[in-house]
Amino acid sequence: MKLLFQIFILFISFAANTAPFSIDYPMSFFVTSKPIGDGGNLGGLAGADAHCQLLATEVGYGHKTWAAYLSTQYRYAMPAINARDRIGEGPWFNFNGEMIARNLAHLHGDTLELARLGNNMTKQSVLTEKGQIVPGLNDFQENGHNDLDWDYVKNTPNSNRHEVLTGSQPDGTAYMSELDYTCNNWTSNKDPEDYGPMGAAENKPNVQIGFTDRNGGGNGSWNSSHGTRGCSQHSLVRTHGIGMFYCFAIN
């Protein structure tokens, strides 16, 4: 018995001096905790994917391959790309290991039955890579706050920032239109000369957004609710966004 105890102590001592054992929690979905910071100019899909990969790596999930949930439109003989075609097959789990959706059909409600069932994209479950809930409407209200101004919002983490860039239709596909729904396929930080109403219009830079808390103007969709007033960092804030987007692990 004494010998077995000595062997056990040796084993514990050896383990303590080797690389620590880690558990790979199944996080395969998050919303970015911070924007790239140049409005709708994300450096194209490649730049957005790299941002997802960087944030995931910072919290220990760099071994997975991450893709941004973003669509692009047909431009200059380049075919459109659907956000839903970029993110793998599922299932996807948030920071806490809670399932977001079983598969693409469940995520987008492709059938009437699945649409009625609904996915788990809610304020409590759409978490950042750090496990944070994104502040939304009526959260952390302060006297004299101005959460429509970027200079205020960037220094106020609890300000409303519930809009998420997608450039997508509700089914996760790209817009087949000459109008701009993607800030020129994620390369523009321009604003229209006359802001006018939100949304796409002729010769107007714009991006389609969804809501992390499914609470806001338009239809309150998680991925396709309404457009912005422009593509600059300041314009995104004018409708309560800072340029965050969804990231999914494709493996």
N, C-alpha and C positions, 0 to 999 in steps of 0.2 A: 504493500500500500504506500509505504514511504517513497519507493522508487517511482510509482505512478505519479505521485504528487510532485516529485522533483521534475519529472518529464513535463508535467502540465505547466510548472513555473517557467521552465526553459522555453516552452512554446509561447507563452504569454510575453516573455521578454523579447523573443525573436519578432513576434508580430508587432510589438510596440516600436521596434526600430526599423520597420519596413514601411512602405507606402500605406497610408490608412485605407481601410476598406470603405468603399462608398456605395451607396444605393442609388441606382439610376431611376429616379422618379420619372413618371411617364409624361412630363410636360412636352406637348407638341403643338401648342398654340399660345400666342400672347398678342397683346396690342403694345406697340412700342411705347416705352415710358417717356421718350423724348423724341422730338422731331429732328430731321436733318438740319432744318433751320433756314432753308432757302425757298420757302413757299412750296409751290408745286414742282419746282425743279429738284427732282430726287436723283438726278444723274441717270435717268432712264430706269428701266427695270433692273438693270445690273446694279445701279447705285442703291436702289431700294432693297434688293436682296442682300447686298453687302451690309447694309445697316441692320437688317434682321440678324444676319450671321454674327455681326459684332456684338450686338446686345445679348444674344443668346450665349456667346462665348464668355462674356463678362460674368454670367451667372452659372457657368459650368455646363452649358449645353452646346458647346461648339462642335461636339462630335456628331451632331445631327446636321442635316442639310436643310436650310431654311429658305423659304420663298415668300415674297410679299404678295398679299392678296390685292392685285392691281390688274386692271385690263388696259390694253392699248387699242387705239383705233386704226383703221386702214388709212395709211398716209404714204404718198410717194412710192406706190407699188409695194409697200411693205404690208403684209396681211395683218389683220386684227388679231389680238391675243386675248383670250378670255381668262379672267382671274381664276375661275373655277378649274381651268385646265392646268394651272401652275402649282397646285398645292397638294398633290398626291391623292390618295384614295380614302384616308382616314383609317380608324377613328382618331379623333384629336382630343387632347386633354389639356386643361389649363394648369397653372402653377400649383394648384392644390390637388391635382390629380382628378378633377371632376370632368366628366365627359362633356364636350361641347357639341359634338355630333358624331354619329356612327360612320357616315360616309357622305359623299357629295350630294346625293339625293336628299338625305336627312337634313343636311346643312341648308339647302336651298328650298326645301319643301316642293320637290319636283312633282309629287302626286298630291291629290286632294287629301288623301289620308295623312301623308307626311306633313303637309301644310297645316292641317288641324292639330297634329301632334306637336309640331314646333320643335326647333332646336333649343339649345341651352345658351344662346347668346343673350345674356341679360346683364344688367348692371353689376350684380353680385358675382357673376362668373367670368365676365370679360375682363381678365386681369392682365396687368403688365408682366414682363419677364421677371419682375421683382415681387410679384404677388400683390400688387396694389390695385385698388379700385380707382377708376378714372373719375375725377370730380365732374359732376354734371349740373343740370339746372337746379337752382336753389340750394346747392351745397355750399357750406362755408361762406354764407353771405356776410359781407363787411360793409360798414357805413362808408359811403364815398367810394366804393370800389368801382373800377372801370374795366370790366373783363372783356371789352371789345377793343382794347388797345394793347398792342403787342408789347410795348415798353412796360406796361403794368403786368401783363400776364406772364411774361418770361421770368419775372422776379417774384411771382406769386403762385407757388405750386398748387394751391387749393382752388384756384380760379377755374371757372367752367371751361372745359376743353374736350367735350364729349364727341366732337365730330371726327370721323375717320375717313381718310382718303380711300376711295375704291375705284372711281372711274367706271363703275359697273352698273348694269341693270340688275333688278331683283334676282334674276336667275343666275347671276354671276357671269354673264356674257358681256361682251363689249358693245358699245353703241355703234350702229351702222349709220353714221350721219356725218355730214360735213361740219356740223357744229362741234365745238370743242368741249368734251367731257373729261379730259385727262391732262389738262395743262400741257397741251402739245406733246402728249405721250411722255409726261413726267420730265420735260426738259425746259419748261417755261416758268418764270417768276414774274411775268408781266401782268399788268392790270389794264382794263379797258379805260378809254378816255372818259367815258361817262358810265359810272357804276350801274345805275339803273337797278332793275329788279334782280334778284338772285337767279342763277341758272344759265343755261346755254342760250346764246343768241348769236346772230351773225357777226362775225369778226370779234367775238368777245372771248377772252381767255376765261376759263371756268373749269371746275372739277366737280364731279358728282361725289357726294359723301353719304355715309351712314352714321348711326349713333351707337355708341357703346352702351348707353342706357335705354335705347329705344324710346327716347322721350324728347320730342322737339318738333320743329316744323315739318311740313310734308306729311309723309305717312308713318314716320317714326321707325323706319326700317333700319336694321343693323348694317345693311350694305348699300342701300340705294334710296335715299330720302329726298334730297334736293341738291341744287348746285350752290356754288359760292358766288361771291361778288368779284372775284378775280383770282389771280394765281400768286400774288406776292405773299410774303409772310404776314404782312399787315392785313391783307385782304382776308386771309383764312381766319384770322382772329375776329373779324367783323361779324362772322356768323357762328362764333364759338368753337373754333378749331385751332390747332397749332401745327397741323401737318403730320399727325400720327397715322399709322396704318397697321393692319393686321399682318401677323407673320405665322406661317404654318410650317411644320416640319414635314418634309416629303418622304422621309424614310424612318 
